[in-house]
């Protein structure tokens, strides 16, 4: 599975699972979307009241628990954290807002492309640009400082929280909000969704699957390993969508999507940039959190709060397009992230003089 063929196969499995989730009830072109599903969970626990996107998605709980078990089996569960926690929380919130302006995470971007949604093309361009900006700062020494070994209860808290949410969904569903219409009401059966999450979580932990990492590694290291997972998801989803009649090529009339190319692009610039600064896309953050990384757990909490803000403050887009508030916050996010990246890089206090960097007093 560490081979390139293995990575391509893992991507194919994720793509196939995404198609099957649509066939069994999830929204079209949204078989597996981390941003959308975390947003739905925020609604399920009452953090926002957009009643069409409220459901405690078992796919997310399965993803975390599957990765947790795999990490334990492989001896890779390691309690650690303490690397700029509040900045990570803040970047996680901005990442979610950018994703909801586009209406999807990088994984859903790939699935939308595989479903024929051409609105995802400018989003892909924005994602690449955002990653490029992040790489510029990486090349100039950006880092959020080291983390530290923590007590085991800290690392177990995040998997336990997901297990608790799963128990609530299965045993006490009445305490959670559930959409009666819209995307939140479109659900694969709980057991199928949970099984899908467990499999994807285990595979993602085993292979370090990350949509941002695939593109970043090509630029930095000329390494195509992670990108092959990205490619496998697309190819199998494409074939599956055509086979199941869920492929519709074009810009107009795509499910849970809008046609404002500029803001699809800009929203994903935010996601790509923040993913590089954080060291992983939303999917990767969930997997790292399941492995005991509390920095990533804090980032996921940022995603959750960002989703709540996006809907409570009219930042999230709709099929009608991006909102004025969303456009303003996307632009502000790029400024804020640039400031964070600059002040956590070697660019601070240095200037170029004759090609030599000189420290300033």
Residue pairs with C-beta under 8 A, 6 or more apart in sequence:
1 7
1 9
1 10
1 206
1 207
2 207
4 224
4 225
4 228
6 207
7 207
7 209
7 225
7 226
7 228
7 229
7 232
8 228
8 229
8 231
8 232
9 232
10 203
10 206
10 207
10 209
10 229
10 232
11 209
11 228
11 229
11 230
11 231
11 232
11 233
11 234
11 235
11 236
12 232
12 233
12 235
12 236
13 199
13 200
13 203
13 232
13 236
14 32
14 200
14 203
14 204
14 209
14 229
14 232
14 233
15 111
15 114
15 232
15 233
15 234
15 235
15 236
15 237
15 240
16 236
16 237
16 240
17 31
17 32
17 196
17 199
17 200
18 31
18 32
18 111
18 233
18 237
18 240
19 31
19 236
19 237
19 240
19 241
19 244
19 246
20 31
20 192
20 196
20 240
21 31
21 32
21 59
21 188
21 192
21 193
21 196
22 28
22 29
22 30
22 31
22 244
22 246
23 244
24 188
24 189
24 192
25 186
25 187
25 188
25 189
26 32
26 186
26 187
26 188
26 193
27 183
27 186
27 255
27 256
28 115
28 246
28 255
29 108
29 111
29 112
29 115
29 117
29 246
29 254
29 255
29 256
29 257
30 36
30 104
30 108
30 111
30 183
30 255
30 256
31 111
31 237
32 59
32 107
32 108
32 111
32 196
32 200
33 104
33 105
33 107
33 108
33 111
34 60
34 105
34 107
34 108
34 281
34 282
34 283
34 286
35 96
35 99
35 100
35 104
35 105
35 108
35 282
35 303
35 307
36 53
36 103
36 104
36 105
36 108
36 183
36 256
37 57
37 59
37 60
38 60
38 96
38 282
38 300
38 303
38 304
38 307
39 48
39 53
39 96
39 100
39 307
39 310
39 311
39 316
40 53
40 54
40 55
40 56
40 57
40 179
40 183
40 184
41 55
41 56
41 57
41 60
41 165
41 304
42 48
42 304
42 305
42 307
42 308
42 311
43 49
43 50
43 51
43 53
43 54
43 55
43 177
43 179
43 184
43 307
43 311
44 54
44 55
44 56
44 176
44 177
44 178
45 56
45 165
45 176
45 177
46 177
47 304
47 305
47 307
47 308
48 307
48 308
48 310
48 311
48 312
49 311
49 312
50 311
50 316
51 177
51 179
51 180
51 181
51 182
51 184
52 179
52 181
52 182
52 183
52 184
52 185
53 179
53 182
53 183
53 184
53 311
54 176
54 177
54 178
54 179
54 184
55 176
55 178
55 179
55 184
55 185
55 187
56 165
56 166
56 168
56 169
56 176
57 187
57 193
58 166
58 169
58 190
58 193
58 194
58 197
59 188
59 193
59 194
59 196
59 197
59 200
60 162
60 197
60 286
61 162
61 163
61 165
61 166
61 169
61 194
61 197
62 193
62 194
62 195
62 196
62 197
62 198
62 199
62 200
62 201
63 197
63 198
63 200
63 201
63 204
63 283
63 286
63 287
63 290
64 158
64 159
64 162
64 197
64 201
64 286
64 289
64 290
65 159
65 162
65 163
65 166
65 197
65 198
65 201
65 290
66 197
66 198
66 199
66 200
66 201
66 202
66 205
66 290
67 201
67 202
67 204
67 205
67 286
67 287
67 290
67 291
68 77
68 159
68 201
68 290
68 291
69 198
69 202
70 76
70 201
70 202
70 205
70 206
71 77
71 205
71 290
71 291
71 292
74 205
74 206
76 205
76 291
77 155
77 291
77 292
78 149
78 155
78 291
78 292
78 293
79 149
79 150
79 151
79 152
79 154
79 155
79 292
79 294
80 147
80 148
80 149
80 150
80 155
80 292
80 293
80 294
80 295
81 147
81 148
81 150
81 154
81 293
81 294
81 295
81 297
81 298
82 147
82 148
82 150
82 294
82 295
83 144
83 145
83 146
83 147
83 295
84 144
84 145
84 295
84 344
85 294
85 295
85 298
87 144
87 340
87 344
88 144
88 278
88 295
88 296
88 298
88 299
88 302
89 298
89 299
89 301
89 302
89 305
90 302
90 336
90 340
91 274
91 277
91 278
91 299
91 302
91 337
91 340
92 274
92 278
92 285
92 298
92 299
92 300
92 301
92 302
92 303
92 305
92 306
93 302
93 303
93 305
93 306
93 309
94 270
94 274
94 306
94 333
94 336
94 337
95 270
95 271
95 274
95 275
95 278
95 282
95 299
95 302
95 303
95 306
96 282
96 302
96 303
96 304
96 306
96 307
96 310
97 270
97 306
97 309
97 310
97 315
97 316
97 326
97 329
97 330
97 333
98 266
98 267
98 268
98 269
98 270
98 271
98 274
98 330
98 333
99 105
99 267
99 268
99 270
99 271
99 282
100 267
100 306
100 307
100 310
100 311
100 315
100 316
100 317
100 326
101 263
101 264
101 266
101 267
101 270
101 315
101 316
101 317
101 322
101 326
101 327
101 329
101 330
102 109
102 123
102 126
102 263
102 264
102 267
102 268
102 271
102 317
103 256
103 257
103 258
103 316
103 317
104 111
104 112
104 120
104 123
104 256
105 211
105 271
105 281
105 282
105 283
106 127
106 211
106 212
106 268
106 271
106 272
106 275
106 281
106 282
106 283
107 211
107 233
107 281
107 282
107 283
109 120
109 123
109 124
109 127
109 211
109 268
110 120
110 211
110 230
110 233
110 234
110 237
111 233
111 237
112 119
112 120
112 123
112 254
112 257
113 120
113 121
113 124
113 234
114 233
114 234
114 235
114 237
114 238
114 240
114 241
114 247
115 237
115 241
115 246
115 247
115 248
115 254
115 255
116 241
116 247
116 248
116 249
116 250
116 254
117 248
117 250
117 251
117 254
117 255
117 257
118 249
118 250
118 251
119 251
119 254
119 257
119 258
119 259
119 261
119 264
120 257
120 264
122 261
122 262
122 264
122 265
123 264
123 265
123 267
123 268
124 268
125 265
125 268
126 264
126 265
126 266
126 267
126 268
126 269
126 271
126 272
127 211
127 212
127 215
127 268
127 269
127 271
127 272
128 215
128 272
129 265
129 269
129 272
130 268
130 269
130 270
130 271
130 272
130 273
130 274
130 275
130 276
131 212
131 215
131 216
131 219
131 272
131 273
131 275
131 276
132 219
132 272
133 269
133 272
133 273
133 276
133 338
134 142
134 216
134 272
134 273
134 274
134 275
134 276
134 277
134 341
135 216
135 219
135 220
135 276
137 276
137 277
137 341
137 342
137 345
137 347
138 220
138 276
140 345
140 346
140 347
141 345
141 346
141 347
142 277
142 341
142 344
142 345
143 344
143 345
144 277
144 295
144 344
145 344
147 293
147 295
150 292
150 294
154 294
155 292
155 293
155 294
156 292
157 294
157 297
158 289
158 290
158 294
158 297
158 300
159 290
166 194
168 175
168 176
169 176
169 190
170 190
178 184
178 185
179 185
183 256
187 193
188 196
201 286
201 287
201 290
203 209
204 283
204 284
204 287
205 287
205 290
205 291
207 229
208 226
208 284
208 287
209 226
209 229
209 283
209 284
209 287
210 226
210 229
210 280
210 281
210 283
210 284
211 230
211 281
211 283
211 284
212 272
212 275
212 276
212 280
212 281
212 284
213 226
213 280
213 281
213 284
214 224
214 225
214 226
214 227
214 228
214 229
214 230
215 227
215 230
215 272
216 276
217 223
217 224
217 225
217 226
217 227
218 224
218 227
238 247
240 246
241 247
248 254
251 259
252 259
256 319
257 319
258 264
258 317
258 318
258 319
258 320
258 321
258 322
259 321
260 317
260 321
260 322
263 317
263 321
263 322
263 326
263 327
263 330
266 327
266 330
266 331
266 334
267 317
267 322
267 326
267 330
269 334
270 330
270 333
270 334
270 337
271 281
273 334
273 337
273 341
274 333
274 337
275 281
275 282
275 284
277 337
277 340
277 341
278 285
278 296
278 299
279 288
280 287
280 288
280 296
282 303
284 296
285 296
285 299
285 300
285 303
286 296
286 300
287 296
288 295
288 296
289 296
289 297
289 299
289 300
309 315
310 316
310 326
313 325
314 323
314 325
314 326
315 323
315 325
315 326
315 329
316 323
316 326
317 323
317 326
322 330
342 348
346 357
349 359
349 360
350 357
350 358
350 359
350 360
351 357
351 358
351 360
